[in-house]
Amino acid sequence: MTDAEGGEMRARLSIVVPCYNEEAVIGATLARLAALADRLARPGAGRPVLETEIICVDDGSADATLALLKAAAAAEPRLRVLALSRNFGHQIAATAGTDAAGGDAVVLIDADLQDPPELIEEMVRRWNDGFDVVYGTRTERPGESAFKLATARGFYRVLNRLSEVAIPLDTGDFRLMSRTVVDALKAMPERRRFLRGMVAWVGHRQAALPYARAERAAGVSKYPLRKMVRFALDGILSFSSKPLQLAIAIGLIAAGVALLGILYALVLRIFTDIWVEGWTALFIAVLFLGGVQLVCLGILGEYVARIYDEAKGRPLYLLRERIGFGDGAGEPRR
């Protein structure tokens, strides 16, 4: 922060908005963010005067999202647009936006208006109180299926049991981060990114901000079941080695069961006239042990795949177009 005329404290705020096929809602989103930026530019109780930039990251949209962003950028000098060369996924798009952000604090928010932009004012006040991270905690999630609510709730609790880092429950990526935290994230180059876990790992002073999530304003969710499962695996495998320990435990249990089966067959053979005919028990044992081996190999394979991704050293993302930035801003990193 720097002193402005009249002794006011001024700071810069960057609002990063990942966008993928959001043509139905992007106009309303930008309008609410622009109104927020106008309010933040005026003195307010408990916060500095803020100069705000809005960074929209088009993640390879197949609809008119990018065209609408370009048109909006021509009329709104606070709007910057990053167009990725293809769809890299939400977490990478958010990373591209934070890389390009020049603010003293950076806010991540989705374009679907389920997370209210107006809550950013309270986040800024908490930041001004000395917190480096202010994350939204969802108290209500209207419009989502019972299956999604149950799996989301269960996922975060399982993740916290497995992870060496405590990750806040019932949170998404909607949060404010200080420049210190953003710079720490930029120093973390992993490809399979789970930003809410990475922010928790960074530490510093963090505060929860409870809020009721709204229904999606328009469009459809970009997280079908397949992507949800993939995202959950990224979160678990990126922050815990316990699945490897679980594979060892499963192997030991399987070996124990097999040993009991061998002892059972020997007792029957030596001390009774009953002899195990063989093929049914053998068939079951082979299937059981084969399944256990495949599960353990799959767990190992997931970790090896992550090592392989890191070893290739490709850029996290590629830019097709950059609008509204000065020279050198928003360059992809390795």
N, C-alpha and C positions, 0 to 999 in steps of 0.2 A: 504494500500500500504506500501511496505517496500523498503528501499534502497537496491539496487543491487550493484555489483562491478562496479566501475567507476562512482558512484553517480547517476545512472539511477534509476528511480522509477519503481518498478515492482508491478504488481497486478495480481489477478486471475480472469478469466472470465469463467463462466459456460454457455454453450449453451444447452438449453433443447429442445428436438425434440420429440413431441408425434407422434407415428407411429401406423397406423392401416391399414393393408393390402396394404402396400406400396412397394411390391417387384419390381414393374416396375420402380420405381424412386429412391429407397433408395441408390443405388450405386452412382448415379450422385449427390445426395444430400450430401452424406458423402465426396465425392471427393471435392466438392466446399467448404464444411465446413473445411476440412483439409487444403486446400489451403489458406483459410482465416486465420486459426490458425497459419500457417507458417508466413503469413504477419504480424500478430499481435505480433508474437514473436520477430520481428525486431523493432528497434526504428523507430517511426513515428512522423511526425509533429502534435502537438496538442493532443497527447495521450501517456499514459505510455506503457512500454513494458509489454505484457500480456502473462501469462501462461494460456493456454486455455484447458478446458476439454469439451468434447461433450457427453451429456447424452441423449441417445435415450431410450424412454419409449415405449415398445411394449405393446399395449393396447388389448391383447388377439387376435392378428391377426390369421386369418384362412389360410393364404397363407405362403409363404416362408420368410416373413419379418424377423422373429426371427432368423432363420437359417443364413440368410445373415448378420444380425447384429453380431451374434456370430463369424462368419468367419472374418468379418471386425475388430472386437475387438481383435482377435488374432494377427492381423498384425499392429494395430494402438493403441499404448499405451495411447493416449489421449481419446480414446473412452470408455465410460462406458455404460452398458446396464441394464435396469430394465425391467423385464418381469412380467407384472401383471397376476394374476391368471385367469382373464377372462376380457371381454370387460367392462370397467367401464365408458367409455365415454371420450371425448376429454378433458373436463375441469378437470376431476379427474386425467387423465394421465399427464396433464401439472402440476397439483398440486404435484403428486408423484415426478416428475422431479425436481421441485423447492425445495421440501423437501430434496432431496438428494444432491442438488447443494452446493458446498463449496466455490464458488467464491465470490469475493468482489462485483461483479455485475453478474446478471443473465439475459440471453436473452431467450425469448420464440419465437420459430419459427416453423412453420409446415414443414412437410417433402415433400410437393408437389412442392416446388420451385416457388410457386406463389409470395412469399415474397423473394426478392433477398438477399441471405446471405451477399453479398458484402456491403450492406447498414449498416451492423453491425459496420463497421469501423467508419462511421459518428456518429452512436449512441454512440460509445465509446468516441469520441471526445466531444460530448455534455455532457456526463457523467463526463468527465474530467474537463469540464467547470463549474461543480457544480450542474447539474440537477440529481435528483434522479430517474426520469422516463423519458425515451425517447420513445414515441410510434409512430408507423407508421400510417400515414393518407393516405388513398387510393384516389388518384386523378383520376385514370383510373382502370377499371376492365374488361379487354378484355376476351372474351370467356364465359361470363356469360349471362344467358338469361335476356330479358327485365323484365320478371316477378320477377326474383331474385333481380335484381338491384333496381326495384321500391319498393319491399317489404323491402329490407335492408335499403334503404334510408328512407322510411316511419317509420320503426321500431325505428331507433335511434332518430328520431324527436319526435315520440310519447313518447318514454321512457324518454327523457329529459323533456317533459311537465309533466310527472307523477312523476318522481323521485325527491327526496329531494337533490340528489347529481348530479352535472353537469357531464355527461359522454360524452367524446369527440365524435363528429360525424364522421361517415365513418371510424372507426378504427376496427381492429380485435385484436387478442392477440399478434401480432408481436410487441415486445417492449423490451427495456432494463430496468432493475430495479436494484437499488442499494441494498446493503445488508440490509440497514435500512428498505426498503420497503418489501423485501423478508421476513425478520423476522416478520414484521407486518402481512403479509399474513399468515405466519405459526401460528400466534396466533388467526386466524379467522377460527373456526372449522366447519362452516356450510357445509351441505351435498350438497344442490342445489347450486352449485358454478357458479358464473358469474364473471370470473376473471377480465375482463376489467372494470366492475363496481366496484369490490372490490378495484382495484388499484386506481381508481378515488376517492373512499371513503377515502383511506389512506392519500391522499394529498401529502405534500412535493412539491418540485419544479418539475414541469413536463413540457416537451416540445414536440411539434408535429414535426414530420419529414415527409413531403409530399413525395410521391413516386407513380410511376405508377406500378400497380400490373401486373405481367406476367400471361399468360395463364398457366394452369396446365401442367407440363412437361409430365406426363403420368398417367395412372390410371383414376379413376372416383372420383367424390366428395363423401365424407362420410357424407354429410348433406342433405338427402332427405327432402321433404316438412314436413313430420311428425316430424323429429328431429329439423328442423328450428322452427316450431311452439312451440315445447316443450322448446327449448332454449330461444325463445322470452318470453314465459310465466315465465321462471325462472328469466330472467332479470327484467321483470316488477314487479313480485311479491316479489322478493328479495330486491328491492330498493324503493318500494312505498306501502303505505297503502291506496292510493287513490281508488283502485278498491273496497275496503270496503265502502268508502264514496260514490262511484258510486252506489253500491248496495242499500244503503239507499235512494239515490236520485231516483233511479228507483222505489223503493217501494213507495215513497211519490207520484211520478207521477202516478203510477198505482192506488193508493188510491184516488187521485184527480179525475182521469178519472172515476173510479167506482162511486164516489160521484156525479159527474155530471150526470152520467147515472141514478142514483137513483132519483135525483131532476127532471130530464127530464121526467121520468116515472110518478112521483107524479104530476107534472104540467099537464101532459096529462090526468091523471086519475081524477083530481079534477076540472079542468077548461074547459075541452073539453069532447066531446063524444067519442074521440078516445082512445082506450085502447090498450096498447102494448100486442100483443098476447102472446109474452113471450118466446117461446122455442128458436127461432133464436137468439134473443138478449142475452138470458141466456147462450146459447151454446157458443157464441162468448166471452162473459164476462168470463166464466169459463176457456176457453182456454187461453185467454189473461192473466188473473191473475195467472193461473197455470204455464204458461211460464215464467212470471216474477219471481215467487217464485223459479222455478228450476234454473234460471240464478243466482239469489242471493244465493241460496244454493250451486251452483257450485263454485262461488267465495269464499264463506266461506270454502267450502270443500278443495279448493286448499291451503288455509292458514293452515287449520287444518292438512292436509297431511304433510306439511312442519314441523309443530310442532311435529307430530308423528315421522317423520324421525329423527329429532334432539333428541327426547326423547329416542329412541332405543339405541343410543350411540355406534353403530357399527363403526369399523374402516372405514376411507374413502376409503381405497383400501387394497388389499392383494397382496403380492409379491410371485411369483412362483420361480423367479430366479434373481440373482444379479451378474453381471459380471464386473470386473474391479474396484470395490470399495474396500476400506479398511474396516476393521471390524467396524460394527455399522453404516455404511453409508446407507442411503436410507431406514431405517426402517419405516413401516407405522405408522401413528399416529392416535389418536382418536380425 
